[in-house]
């Protein structure tokens, strides 16, 4: 019997619209110029309205007008992030989810996106998802490393948010481990392992016994339908993204899986 | 202090009830006061394997609902003074099991001086199975040497890690034991079956024993006698080993090596 409701953890790629001015007339004009008035320019992507770089805070915001403006170009606005406190209430009333506040509001300064993200991540906020008991998590306050001192079994998922992930046991087939940083696995790795889940291309994957279903670094993934090369299967392995000669954005990096000498 | 032991597997038909019956009988034979509870509400089997199906009056659900007390519902085993069976209900469904109700039954059994309480889990990972493992101190994970059984056992081990009371309360984890059943050394030798070492390697749970595939298991089940009582049966001896190892004795693994018949045996038949 299937349940009427189920909860599954998942990540969603969302478009971020960095809005610096909440004047809808101004926005409509700019969008028209940018996108050439082409309706449905986007393909229905979930969109987060980022107000971290908002210039002056208006006294009144026409949220529904902003939403319909974005929808006109094929975006689906779902949430507002880094909104000034006085705008939160209105955004909530208009049906937007209000996401975590930036630690310090960065009005006007031109911080690059990566730094921006760091500020918003609470330090070492590591969390266990799905069926994993929270009591077993060992989030060190400052280390930004999540250590799981047991095996991760089929059907379990572990996500080290904003942290590296160290698994002292194995990862079974049908289990999934995800980290925003690097992943180290000391038992046999047989499930799915996704490092650099938020797009950190410097993340790496290290394991002592390589036999996964899938590995991924910053979204560049590899499955092993035809088996794993003999020199890697069951052996210590190091996976890293290496730049390629290709010019296209998607193929800028290739996933390199290399034997790891550990003795 | 009573130890609660769940016999579980995830997958059906791997030998949970057979193992529950023989393991409980083996503990009782050694003088421990033992209760074995059938958690497979709606599909009760344990009473058949134990040969007490005609004496079932009240069941687990009656006790959980307060319609009968434990003394009324517990059935004394026909082989052992120390063993009592608490059958499942055949007419109810698994939703009738409540966490509070199960906890109370287990607590009352502990107060009655039981040394071991064996919970025979239903297959699957639904309510009945979760109820059976929630209060476990130890778990016997029954696995056949084939990939789907191993995958399901792995899944149930994960659920033990997350849903057992010990995990939720942050106590010492449930002690896990692996029992590989329906093992055919011959088929392993011929490369048709995973070896118990493979199973052990995949699940990484301490191996308590390997039970060979044997006709005597089916015969014993049909007669309503746990297989551990069968004389001159490899399966019975393997279950004796399981009980002995569980109680801390060192025993070598038996019935796991296949001896190819020699030339003479092949020529002249032989038993």
Boltz contact constraints between the chains, C-beta under 6 A:
constraints:
  - contact:
      token1: [A, 131]
      token2: [B, 162]
      max_distance: 6.0
  - contact:
      token1: [A, 132]
      token2: [B, 162]
      max_distance: 6.0
  - contact:
      token1: [A, 133]
      token2: [B, 162]
      max_distance: 6.0
  - contact:
      token1: [A, 133]
      token2: [B, 167]
      max_distance: 6.0
  - contact:
      token1: [A, 135]
      token2: [B, 170]
      max_distance: 6.0
  - contact:
      token1: [A, 153]
      token2: [B, 154]
      max_distance: 6.0
  - contact:
      token1: [A, 153]
      token2: [B, 157]
      max_distance: 6.0
  - contact:
      token1: [A, 153]
      token2: [B, 158]
      max_distance: 6.0
  - contact:
      token1: [A, 154]
      token2: [B, 151]
      max_distance: 6.0
  - contact:
      token1: [A, 154]
      token2: [B, 154]
      max_distance: 6.0
  - contact:
      token1: [A, 154]
      token2: [B, 155]
      max_distance: 6.0
  - contact:
      token1: [A, 155]
      token2: [B, 155]
      max_distance: 6.0
  - contact:
      token1: [A, 155]
      token2: [B, 158]
      max_distance: 6.0
  - contact:
      token1: [A, 156]
      token2: [B, 158]
      max_distance: 6.0
  - contact:
      token1: [A, 170]
      token2: [B, 204]
      max_distance: 6.0
  - contact:
      token1: [A, 172]
      token2: [B, 154]
      max_distance: 6.0
